Amino acid sequence: MVKVTQRLGGLVLRFAAFCAALGAVIAMVTSRERSSFFVLSLVAKYSDLAAFKYFVIANVIVSVYSFLVLFLPKESLLWKFVVVLDLVTNYTTS
């Protein structure tokens, strides 16, 4: 019973991470900001700055990774590597 609860808790947390990363990507890609200063009108998009491009690309990678790990069996030997990849994805999006 405890193993089932731990597995379900892990799946819920990984699914929440997937949803958060995907939500960040959608929010950044679809956002547009328009500003007017007297006669001059400016439009800002995520693709205008390299830092925002990095943020979107990193979050796409994290969301794909989070989705794929959801289907990895618990008995797999890759789980030690998943722990390392979890740290790497955490550092790239922080």
Phi, psi and omega in degrees: 000321181292320180295322179294319179294319178295318180296318179294320177297319177296320178294320179296317179294320178292323177293323177295321177295320177299313181296320180294316180293318179293321177297321178295320178295313181297317180296319181289319185288325184269355184278141176221140179234127179245132180225140178240136177228102188055250183268339185278129178240129182241144175238127180251134177231167180295332184282359179281335182240140181294326180295322179289325175297316177300316180300316180293314181296317179297319180289330174295316179297316180295320181291322176294315178299314180297322179293318182291324181290336177302329184260007179280126180295144183296333182279357183291148178283353181283353185295330176292324176289328178296323178298318178294317179294328175299318178294317180297315180293327176295318181288329182286332181261357180274000000 
